[in-house]
Every structure is written in C-alpha cells, then in structure tokens.
Amino acid sequence: MNAEIAVEDDTPADRRRRKVREAIIDAAEAIFTSEGEEGISMRRLAEAIDYSPAAIYKYFASKDELFTSIREMFFERLLARIHAAMDEGGETAILCARCMRAYIETGMEEPNHYMMAFSTSVTAKPHLHDEKEVAFEAEEKLVQMIAAGQAEGAFRSVDPKVASKAVWASLHGLTMLIVCLDDFPNGMPGSEHVSLDAVIDLQMDMIMRGLIKNE
C-alpha cells in the first residue's frame, strides 16, 4: 500500500492525530528558529498549540523522540528528492552531480528542518545510525552511485564509503553555511559580487573533479 492510499484510508481519529503531530513539529521548528534547541520544552510546545503538556506526551514521549521524528521526516523528503533526481537518468557522473545538487536545494528549501535534522545537542549520547533509518538509505544510494561510476571507469579507484563520507562532508558544510548565514556568500567586504549559484557550481565542480578518473 502506498503512502497516498494509506492517508486516504485514515480514520477521522488518525487524521486528527496526524494534524496534532504536525502542529507540534511546526511549533518546535518555530521555537528552534528564534531560540535554538534550548528554548524547546514540552511545556513551551504545549503553550504554542494550546494543549496541556500531558497531551503532548501522548504524541512524543520525550524531546529526543520529537527530534528523531523530525529527522526521519526530513530524511524521507530528502531521499524522495534524490530518487526523483535519479529517475531522470543519464551517465553516472551526471546523475551523481544532479543528486548532490538536489541535496543542497532540499536544505535551502527547508532550512529549519535541515538544522534540526543535524543538531546534536539534544542528547549527549553519540547517534549511531542503523539500517532501518532513512539517513542510512540515503548514504547507501551515494555509495552505490560512486561504485557504479567506478565500475564504468568514470570515477577513480577509492573506497566508495570513504568517498561518500568526503562528498557528504563537502555538501553538508556548504549547505549549513547557506542555511545558517543570511549573508552568505557575499557578506564579507569585497565579496558583494559573489553569487550563491556561482559558489554552488564551483563546489560541485570540485567534488566531481575529486571523483572523476584522470585519463
């Protein structure tokens, strides 16, 4: 059963529950934007949507659970964008570059979600991904594309998992700068002429040059 059919088959109670969950998440994102994670508490969320704190706990047992849900929902949308980019087809090198750009654009379109998805201060414990998480699947798609490029002779020989980490680090760094700094990339004196598109294009070119096999 696909997601659209599942939603259509929802009962009124299911729809009410989903609506409240979405309201809680929207409130968390709004507070995060203005005050950071430190401003988020179950009481604040309850006040924001005019519910009791006890009612909030019926939907999310803890702040960690709330943030985990937000992360997973964001990564689901990110993976959907990557799948859409892959469906356009083409040579692996072109396909890989298109998916990388889809990653950056998703972060630009959902800056609050992006920052919350990669925030680490909610829990002191390091987060270890498992194979059931959407984030794991997204990384595996990148690993598979890099391996496919190597099999075609287009990408140089390097551990695909090492390459995927390096590619993601580069994409994530640029995306975080874009979503966190309002004046990036032309806020520094002398950089007024620098366009965001130009920076993204060069970053993508440098990433691909690092992957492509030299003749």
N, C-alpha and C positions, 0 to 999 in steps of 0.2 A: 504494500500500500504506500503510495507516495504521500509527500507532506501535504499537498493540496487537498487530497481526498480525506486525509486524516483530520484536517481542520474543518472541512465541510461536515464530517460525521460527529464533530464535537457536540456535546450536550450544552444547554444554557449554562450549567454549572461549570463545565470545562472552560467555556468562553469567559465567564466572569473571573475564574481563577487566573486564566492567562492574562486578562486585562489588568488585574491587580499586580501580578508579577511584573508586567511591563511598566506599570506606574512606579513600582518600587525601583526598578532598574533606572528608569528615567530620572527619578529623584536622586538616586545615588550618583548618576553622571553629572547632574546639575550641581550638586554639592561638591563633587570632586573638582569640577571646573573652577569653582570660586574659592574653595578652601583646602583642596587636596584631600588625601585619604584621612588625615587626622580629624577632619570635620565630619566624617561619616560615622554615624552610630545608628543603631536600630531605633532609638528614640527620635533622632533627627529625621530619619526616614518616615517614621510613623506620623510625625507632625506635618511633614511635607505633603503627604497624601491623605491626611485627616483620618488616620487609623490608629488603633492602640498598638503599643509595642508588642503586646502579646499576639495580636493578629499578624504582625509582620513575621513573627517566629513560626507561624504556620506555613509560611512560604519559603523562608530561608532560616535554617536553624542557627546560623552564625554569619558574621560578616565574611568569614572565609568562604562559606558556601555561596554567598551572594556574588563575591568576586569570581569564584570559579565558574559560576553560571554565566556571568558577563563575558569572561574569557572565551568559554566554549561557544557562545552565541556569535561572538565576533569572528572566531576562527572558522566557524561554519560558513559565514558570509565571505570571508577571505578565500576559503577553499573553493566556494562556488565561483568566485571571480577567476580563480586560477583555472578551474575546469572550463569556463567559458573561453578563456584565452587559448587553452589547449585545443578546444574544439574548432578553432579557426584553421588549424593545421599549418603545414609548412615545414621547412627544414628545421632540424632540432635547434640549431643556433638561433634562428629567427623566433622559434617557439619559446625558447628559454628567455630570450630578451623580452618578449611580449609578456610572459608571466611575471617577470621581475617588475616590469612597469605596472602591471595590474596590482602587485603587492603595494608599491608606493602610492598608487592612486587610491587604493582602499583606505590606507592610513590617512591620506589627505582628506578624503570624504567623510571619515569617521574619526576625527582626531581624539575626541574624548574616549571613545571605545578603545582606540589604539593605546592611549596612555594607560588606561585602566588594565587592559589585557596584559601589558608587560610590567605593571607595577609590582614591586617585590616587598613593600614594607608592611603589607597586611599580616604576614606571618613571618616569624623569624626562621622557620624551617625552610631549607632549600627545596624547591619544587622539582620533583623527578617525573618526567613525562612517561606515560605508558602507551602501549599500542592502541588503546581504546580512545585516546584523545585525538581530537581533530587536528591539533597542532602537530602531532606526530605524523599524521597522514600528510599534512601539507609539506613537511620536511621530506618525507619519503618521495613525494612527487618530484621535488627538486633533485634528490639523489638519483632517481630514475632517469630524469631528463639529462643529467650530466653523464650518467653511464651510457645512455643511448647515443649522446654526442661522441663519446669516446669510441663506441662500437662502430660508428660511422666514419671514424677517422677525422672528425672535425675538431674535437677537443683533445688537448694534450693529456698524457697519462699521469694521473694523480688520483689518490684515493677519493672516490666520489663523496664520501662522507666528510672528509677534510675540506674538499672544495665547497660542499653545500654549506658548511659552517662559515667559511670565509665569505661566500656570496651573501648569506643571510646577515652576517655582521655588517657588511657594507650597506646593504639595503636598509637594515634596521637603523643604523647610525644616521643615514640621510633622512629617513622618514621621521625619526624622533626630532631632528633639528627642524624639520618643516612644521611638525605639529606643535612643538614647544616654543619656538621663537617666532613671534609675529613679524619681525623684521628680517627674517632670513629669506634670501641670501644677500640682500642689498642694504642691510642696515649699517654696515661699517663704512666710515668715510672713504670715499674713492671707489666704493662698490655699488654706487647708485644705478649704474647701467647693467648690472648683472641680473639676468632673469632666472627665474626658477626653472623654466624649461631648459635653458642652456646648461644649468648645473646638473639636472637630471640626465640630460642627453650625454654629457661627458662622463658622469658616474657610470651610466650603463655601458658606455663605450669602454671604459677602463675595466669594468668587470668582465665583459666579453673578451677583451684582449688577454685577460689573465687566464681565460678558459680555452681560447682557440689555439689549436696546434700550429706552431710555426712551420712553414714549408721549408 
